Each structure stands twice: as structure tokens, then as C-alpha cells.
Amino acid sequence: MQNSNTYKLYKSGKLWVIGAVAVAGVAVSANTTQVSADTVSNADAQAVKTTDATQNDKQFQLTASSADTATDKATTDEATKSATVSSTAEKSTVPTTAGTSVTQDQAKDAVDKAQDTVKDDAKTASNAGVDVTTGKTTDVTINDDNASSKTNEVLSDLNKKDQAVKDATAKQQANDRAYQTATTEQTDATKQGQADLDNATSELDKQVDTSEKAGIKVNVEVAQSSPEYKDLSGLEGQDLLDAMAYNINLYKQAIADGVSSEKADTETLAKLTAEYQQKQADYAKANADRDEAVEKGQSDLNNATSGLDNQVEASKNAGLDVSVEVSKVSPKYKDLTGLEGQDLLDAMAYNLDLYNKAVASGVSTEKADTETLAKLTAEYQKQVADYEAQKAAVDKANADKKAAYEKALEDYMNGTNHTTSMTAQTQTDASSGQYQTFMNATVDNTTGEFTLEHDTNDGVHIIGHGVLKGKVNWKIVSNGDGTETVTISSIELYSYTYTNAYQNQAVNQNINFHVYDNDGNELFSVYYDGNTTFSKTINKTAQINKTFKISPNETSPLTQVLVVDDNWLWNTHGQVSTQIKNTNVAPKAPTYEQDPVKPTALKATVHHVQVVAPAKGQAPAVPVASVKKVTVADMPNADKPQPQKVEVHYYNIKKTPKVEKTETPKVVETASILPHTNANESHGGVLLSAMAGLASLGLAFGISKKGKKQN
């Protein structure tokens, strides 16, 4: 008996997909009819196509119908090829026959081994996720006569069940692989697509950030791309792979479109940014050139003006009458309104050329005014210098005369100019002859210190000299009119010194020297023989207190300050007197010289030149850009495949004891080892015929519908 696969076409979304139904082959043996069927796919689907069961080893390739594929095929640069899964099961190893002549023991052993194989395969299927249902065990009684035929029937059924289990296992594994493959491909495509889109978005974000930092206003929109994905609900196997491949194609195309869109926006925005930045650079350069030219022009003008102002100030300080006028120059500049890029640079260069020429002309004018004013000032300064030199000479001469007169007048009015003299007058018994003696007095006009000298005469020689030293104290005060008030206040005696020259040859050697004040009070006395030199310290003061007012060129009366007695052979008496003369002299008023004629101040006019600076360029208009960030809707997830369902049942082989054969004719038995009907053999034959007829009708129906599009 052979198996065949029947395929059913059913609608999943917009795709027509194919499922399979396994229909048991029909096996007819002598006097026996058996029918069994197992449905592997949706039993409610409409059967439209059949294939020969002999092709069990081909690939289970599921594809969309050609009509829907043509309608819904996603257009991609690199179409995703769908993966394939194979549901081809290994052929059952359960034998379908036990041979033409087997014993009951051999038959039971063959069935038991076959059932062990089915059980092992059922366990494998269950482990693979197949929902394996075990039916009720069927009792089969064999005897020596039917052991071979019954065993063949059981083995054939077990082979079919084992094959169904293997087919379900293969289908379950194929569906699981398809689910895993579809999920993995979906994850990989999503991961790669999102990475590609994220990279494009990241580059777009960077460019947006760069553009915004450059000053461009960027509007960012979010665009949702929602491809018309196929619904994956209930799909499995190759249907799932094909639908997932279709969705991945749509997703990749949406990603590619999104990436392309974002890259295009990135490039466009980058170009716009570069253009705007170039305009900004041109704007900055134009204004920088302008600022540099204006700064230099202003500096040049300021320097020229500063030099002119310095000369104006110097000229004014020199006495010139200088007026300053302001000349404002406004070149005919080009209007820069709305100019950008090279147009702005060219117009700015034109304006700066006009500005520089105007500045150069202004600088030249101010320098010329400066030079002219400097020359005029120099000429005037020479006239003034000559005048001032003459005036200075006259002023100096007159000032010197005035100063000398004022000094002389001040000295005269407040002067204490004087001369002082001191005299010693003697009344002696030996003013002449052998014992003649003398006495002299001198005074220092500045300090008032005096020296009184006298000699000692023994009648043969002057044997020595005596010196009295002291000081006359006086005070002279100006009366502010040239007269002076003189006060002789006191006299101080410092010392007395005797210096011996010869031996005293007189018989009388009793020499004595005395000094008295005006009142006769002895201030100093010394007794000696004249033969030795000696010195005595006195340190005494005598009050005088006499005041006089003396006019210029007038001398005070001779005033006695001391009385001196030099006693020996002949006594010598004397008086020491002093007098002061007012030496102030009234000055004569000077005759002053006439001043020279002062030169007339010159007048001049100079110009400050101001040049109107060209206007700055206008900043380029800030562009507004719009970009789109693309998001792609996620693909639907595949449903986890439902477990395949398969039913198995087993047999309990009962052996019959061996009996002796008789000549009784054999009765043909009706075996029911496929779905058990409990009908007699004739009914079983009728049922088998009916099943075969239905199968033929189904095949014919399927053929008649082949190629017709299902809605």
C-alpha cells in the first residue's frame, strides 16, 4: 500500500497558501477490504490539488500564488530570497509483509518488533512536539492458516501509522524550523534595518546639530512608514517563510527608502549649511575688511588730526589766533541691502576703495594744514622770540636795578651796619724820658673781643709786655628808618698775660697791675717782679648799660668801659673807651629802560576732515530647512506553530492452539483491521468499494478545479 499527499489551497490575508492532507492508499487483497485516513492539515480547507504519493522524498516548498505574487510583490533593490524547509519524512522501516509462510510465533514476533518501532517513532514525535494520541489496542487472533495474511494486514497498518507518525514529526520539525528561521530572519532584518536606519538618523541628527549650531532653523518631522505586511496568523512551514520573506522585503525596502530619504535630507541640509556658512563667511569677511579699513582709516585720520591738534595747541600757546573748521566727506557708496556672497564682497570692495581714497585725501589736507600752521607759527615765534629777547634784556636790566635799589633800600632801612673802635688813653708821670711807657687797645668789630697791651720799663729796657684780653658786649637794633639804637651792655675780662723780655735791673721791683670798672670796683689785680712770664685767668664781667641812637654816618660818643693802673717806678694810669659809628647809606632811585614793541598776533584757519564710513553688510537671511526622520513599523511576529496531531493504535496478537485439519470446506472470513465496522465480509467489500469510489471522485474533483483561482 502506498501513501499520497493531497494539497489544499486556503486564503491567508492576500496570499493563497497550500496545506497537505495525507490520504491512505487503497489496498485490496483477496476477500478483504480496508480503509483508513489521517488528516495532517486543516480538514475544513477545500481540496483542489493532488499529487502522487510516490514523491514523498521531494522538498515541501510553499509559495504564494502567482496572481497574488504579481499583485503584492515588494519592490526592493536586493530582493530577499525566501528560505525553504523540508517536511519530507523518512520512509517507515516497518515491513508491510511477514512472508508467505510464517508461524504464529514468527507472526507475533514480527508484529511486536513492528510495534516497538512505531512506539519509538511515536516517542520521537512526541519529543518533537507532535500531539500523539494512542487509540484503543485492537485484539487480533491468528491461527496457522491466517497467520501470514493477518500479519501482513497488521504490518501494513502499522507501516501506515508509523509513516503518519514520521510525516507528522517531519512536518512538526519543518514548522519549528520554519518558525525559528522566520523569527531569526525577522530579528536579523529588523536589527540590521534598524541599525542602518539608526546610522542614517544619527548622521542626520549630527547634520541637524551642525546646521543648528551654524544658525539654520531646522524643522524635524517624524514620518512613519507602515508597509502592508502580510498577516502571519496561523501560518507555518513554507507559507510562513514565504510570507515572512515577503514582509522582510517590504521592511527592507521601507528601511532602504527611509535611509535614502534621510541621507538625501542629510546631504541637502549639509549643502544648505555649507552654502549658508559660505554666505556667513563672505558676510564676515566683507565686514571684517570694512572694519579693518575703517579702523585703519580712522587711525590715519586720528593721527593726522592729532598732529594737527597738537600744532593748533602749540600755535595757540605761541599766541596765534587759530580757528578749526570741520569738513565732513560722504562718498557715494553702493547700497549693500540684500547683497550676499560675492556680490556683497565686490560691493564692499568698491565702497572701501572710495573710503580709502577719501581718507587719504583727508589725511593729506590735515597734514598740509599742519605744515602750513607750523611754518606760520615758526615765523611768529621768531618775531615773539626777538621781542621777548629784547624784553627779557630790558626786564632783566630793570629788574636788576630794582632789586639792587630795593635791596639797598631794605639794607638802609633795616641795616645795622656799623664800625666799632676802642682806644686806651693814659695819664702817666713818665710819658717821656728814660721811663717812658705806652698802652694801646684794639677791638674786633664783629665779636666785640678786645686786646689791651702795655709795656714795662725798668729805666734801661722795656723788660716785658702785658696783655689784657676780654670782650665788650653791645647790641645794635635797626629802627626801620636807617637809624640805629646801640646798647653797650657789659665788658668781660678773660685773662691777663705777662711776657718777660729782659731781667729787671731796677732796684725797686715791686710791679703791680690793676683793672677797675667805671664805678671804681677792682676787677683784677696782679703783683710781680717782671722777671718771669706768667698768665692769669680772670673770667669777670662788669655792667655798663649805656644806650645811644645814632643816625646814618653818625658816631656814638666815646664811652669809657675800663680803668687800668700799671704801678711801678712811675705809675701809668689809663682809661679804655669805645665808640660805634652808623655806616648806613640811603640808596639812590634807579632810572629804568623802555620796553620793546610787542608783535601783532597772527590769525589762521585749519580743517578737521571726517569721512563717513561705509555701512556694514547685512547678515544673510537665516534659511529654514525641514527634514524627516523615518521610522518603519515593525513586522508582525510569526505565530508559534501548533503541534501536529497524529493517532496511533496497537495490536494484541493472540495465537490459536494448533488443531487437526478436517475436510470441512473453508469459509472466507472478513477481516477488519482498519477502522473496524463489525460488518460482514460482503458489507466490508461494499464499504471498500465506496471508499475507492469517493477517492476517485475526489481526485476527479481536484483535477477539474486545478488552475482555477480561489477567492
C-alpha positions, 0 to 999 in steps of 0.5 A, spaced: 500 500 500 502 506 498 501 513 501 499 520 497 499 527 499 493 531 497 494 539 497 489 544 499 489 551 497 486 556 503 486 564 503 491 567 508 490 575 508 492 576 500 496 570 499 493 563 497 497 558 501 497 550 500 496 545 506 497 537 505 492 532 507 495 525 507 490 520 504 491 512 505 492 508 499 487 503 497 489 496 498 485 490 496 487 483 497 483 477 496 476 477 500 478 483 504 477 490 504 480 496 508 480 503 509 483 508 513 485 516 513 489 521 517 488 528 516 495 532 517 492 539 515 486 543 516 480 538 514 475 544 513 480 547 507 477 545 500 481 540 496 483 542 489 490 539 488 493 532 488 499 529 487 502 522 487 504 519 493 510 516 490 514 523 491 514 523 498 522 524 498 521 531 494 522 538 498 515 541 501 516 548 498 510 553 499 509 559 495 504 564 494 500 564 488 502 567 482 496 572 481 497 574 488 505 574 487 504 579 481 499 583 485 503 584 492 510 583 490 515 588 494 519 592 490 526 592 493 533 593 490 536 586 493 530 582 493 530 577 499 530 570 497 525 566 501 528 560 505 525 553 504 524 547 509 523 540 508 517 536 511 519 530 507 519 524 512 523 518 512 520 512 509 517 507 515 522 501 516 516 497 518 515 491 513 508 491 510 509 483 509 511 477 514 512 472 508 508 467 505 509 462 510 510 464 517 508 461 524 504 464 529 510 465 533 514 468 527 507 472 526 507 475 533 514 476 533 514 480 527 508 484 529 511 486 536 518 488 533 513 492 528 510 495 534 516 497 538 518 501 532 512 505 531 512 506 539 519 509 538 517 513 532 511 515 536 516 517 542 520 521 537 514 525 535 512 526 541 519 529 543 518 533 537 512 536 539 507 532 535 500 531 539 500 523 539 494 520 541 494 512 542 487 509 540 484 503 543 489 496 542 485 492 537 485 484 539 487 480 533 487 472 533 491 468 528 491 461 527 496 457 522 492 458 516 491 466 517 497 467 520 501 470 514 495 474 511 493 477 518 500 479 519 501 482 513 494 486 514 497 488 521 504 490 518 501 494 513 497 498 518 502 499 522 507 501 516 501 506 515 501 509 522 508 509 523 509 513 516 503 518 519 507 518 525 514 520 521 510 525 516 507 528 522 514 529 526 517 531 519 512 536 518 512 538 526 520 539 525 519 543 518 514 548 522 519 549 528 524 550 523 520 554 519 518 558 525 525 559 528 528 561 521 522 566 520 523 569 527 531 569 526 530 572 519 525 577 522 530 579 528 536 579 523 532 584 518 529 588 523 536 589 527 540 590 521 534 595 518 534 598 524 541 599 525 542 602 518 536 606 519 539 608 526 546 610 522 542 614 517 538 618 523 544 619 527 548 622 521 542 626 520 541 628 527 549 630 527 547 634 520 541 637 524 546 639 530 551 642 525 546 646 521 543 648 528 549 650 531 551 654 524 544 658 525 539 654 520 532 653 523 531 646 522 524 643 522 524 635 524 518 631 522 517 624 524 514 620 518 512 613 519 512 608 514 507 602 515 508 597 509 502 592 508 505 586 511 502 580 510 498 577 516 502 571 519 496 568 523 496 561 523 501 560 518 507 555 518 512 551 514 513 554 507 507 559 507 510 562 513 517 563 510 514 565 504 510 570 507 515 572 512 520 573 506 515 577 503 514 582 509 522 582 510 522 585 503 517 590 504 521 592 511 527 592 507 525 596 502 521 601 507 528 601 511 532 602 504 527 608 502 527 611 509 535 611 509 535 614 502 530 619 504 534 621 510 541 621 507 538 625 501 535 630 507 542 629 510 546 631 504 541 637 502 541 640 509 549 639 509 549 643 502 544 648 505 549 649 511 555 649 507 552 654 502 549 658 508 556 658 512 559 660 505 554 666 505 556 667 513 563 667 511 563 672 505 558 676 510 564 676 515 569 677 511 566 683 507 565 686 514 571 684 517 575 688 511 570 694 512 572 694 519 579 693 518 579 699 513 575 703 517 579 702 523 585 703 519 582 709 516 580 712 522 587 711 525 590 715 519 585 720 520 586 720 528 593 721 527 593 726 522 588 730 526 592 729 532 598 732 529 594 737 527 591 738 534 597 738 537 600 744 532 593 748 533 595 747 541 602 749 540 600 755 535 595 757 540 600 757 546 605 761 541 599 766 541 596 765 534 589 766 533 587 759 530 580 757 528 578 749 526 573 748 521 570 741 520 569 738 513 565 732 513 566 727 506 560 722 504 562 718 498 557 715 494 557 708 496 553 702 493 547 700 497 549 693 500 541 691 502 540 684 500 547 683 497 550 676 499 556 672 497 560 675 492 556 680 490 556 683 497 564 682 497 565 686 490 560 691 493 564 692 499 570 692 495 568 698 491 565 702 497 572 701 501 576 703 495 572 710 495 573 710 503 580 709 502 581 714 497 577 719 501 581 718 507 587 719 504 585 725 501 583 727 508 589 725 511 593 729 506 589 736 507 590 735 515 597 734 514 598 740 509 594 744 514 599 742 519 605 744 515 602 750 513 600 752 521 607 750 523 611 754 518 606 760 520 607 759 527 615 758 526 615 765 523 611 768 529 615 765 534 621 768 531 618 775 531 615 773 539 622 770 540 626 777 538 621 781 542 621 777 548 629 777 547 629 784 547 624 784 553 627 779 557 634 784 556 630 790 558 626 786 564 632 783 566 636 790 566 630 793 570 629 788 574 636 788 576 636 795 578 630 794 582 632 789 586 639 792 587 635 799 589 630 795 593 635 791 596 639 797 598 633 800 600 631 794 605 639 794 607 638 802 609 632 801 612 633 795 616 641 795 616 645 795 622 651 796 619 656 799 623 664 800 625 666 799 632 673 802 635 676 802 642 682 806 644 686 806 651 688 813 653 693 814 659 695 819 664 702 817 666 708 821 670 713 818 665 710 819 658 717 821 656 724 820 658 728 814 660 721 811 663 717 812 658 711 807 657 705 806 652 698 802 652 694 801 646 687 797 645 684 794 639 677 791 638 674 786 633 668 789 630 664 783 629 665 779 636 666 785 640 673 781 643 678 786 645 686 786 646 689 791 651 697 791 651 702 795 655 709 795 656 714 795 662 720 799 663 725 798 668 729 805 666 734 801 661 729 796 657 722 795 656 723 788 660 716 785 658 709 786 655 702 785 658 696 783 655 689 784 657 684 780 653 676 780 654 670 782 650 665 788 650 658 786 649 653 791 645 647 790 641 645 794 635 637 794 633 635 797 626 629 802 627 626 801 620 628 808 618 636 807 617 637 809 624 640 805 629 639 804 637 646 801 640 646 798 647 653 797 650 651 792 655 657 789 659 665 788 658 668 781 660 675 780 662 678 773 660 685 773 662 691 777 663 698 775 660 705 777 662 711 776 657 718 777 660 723 780 655 729 782 659 731 781 667 729 787 671 735 791 673 731 796 677 732 796 684 725 797 686 721 791 683 715 791 686 710 791 679 703 791 680 697 791 675 690 793 676 683 793 672 677 797 675 670 798 672 667 805 671 664 805 678 671 804 681 670 796 683 677 792 682 676 787 677 683 784 677 689 785 680 696 782 679 703 783 683 710 781 680 717 782 679 717 782 671 722 777 671 718 771 669 712 770 664 706 768 667 698 768 665 692 769 669 685 767 668 680 772 670 673 770 667 669 777 670 664 781 667 662 788 669 655 792 667 655 798 663 648 799 660 649 805 656 644 806 650 645 811 644 641 812 637 645 814 632 643 816 625 646 814 618 654 816 618 653 818 625 658 816 631 656 814 638 660 818 643 666 815 646 664 811 652 669 809 657 668 801 659 675 800 663 680 803 668 687 800 668 693 802 673 700 799 671 704 801 678 711 801 678 717 806 678 712 811 675 705 809 675 701 809 668 694 810 669 689 809 663 682 809 661 679 804 655 673 807 651 669 805 645 665 808 640 660 805 634 659 809 628 652 808 623 655 806 616 648 806 613 647 809 606 640 811 603 640 808 596 639 812 590 632 811 585 634 807 579 632 810 572 629 804 568 629 802 560 623 802 555 620 796 553 620 793 546 614 793 541 610 787 542 608 783 535 601 783 532 598 776 533 597 772 527 590 769 525 589 762 521 584 757 519 585 749 519 580 743 517 578 737 521 576 732 515 571 726 517 569 721 512 563 717 513 564 710 513 561 705 509 555 701 512 556 694 514 553 688 510 547 685 512 547 678 515 544 673 510 537 671 511 537 665 516 534 659 511 529 654 514 530 647 512 525 641 514 527 634 514 524 627 516 526 622 520 523 615 518 521 610 522 518 603 519 513 599 523 515 593 525 513 586 522 508 582 525 511 576 529 510 569 526 505 565 530 508 559 534 506 553 530 501 548 533 503 541 534 501 536 529 496 531 531 497 524 529 493 517 532 496 511 533 493 504 535 496 497 537 495 490 536 494 484 541 496 478 537 493 472 540 495 465 537 490 459 536 492 452 539 494 448 533 488 443 531 487 437 526 485 439 519 478 436 517 475 436 510 470 441 512 470 446 506 473 453 508 469 459 509 472 466 507 472 470 513 472 478 513 477 481 516 477 488 519 483 491 521 482 498 519 477 502 522 473 496 524 465 496 522 463 489 525 460 488 518 460 482 514 465 480 509 460 482 503 458 489 507 466 490 508 467 489 500 461 494 499 464 499 504 471 498 500 468 499 494 465 506 496 471 508 499 475 507 492 469 510 489 469 517 493 477 517 492 476 517 485 471 522 485 475 526 489 481 526 485 476 527 479 474 533 483 481 536 484 483 535 477 477 539 474 478 545 479 486 545 478 488 552 475 482 555 477 483 561 482 480 561 489 477 567 492 
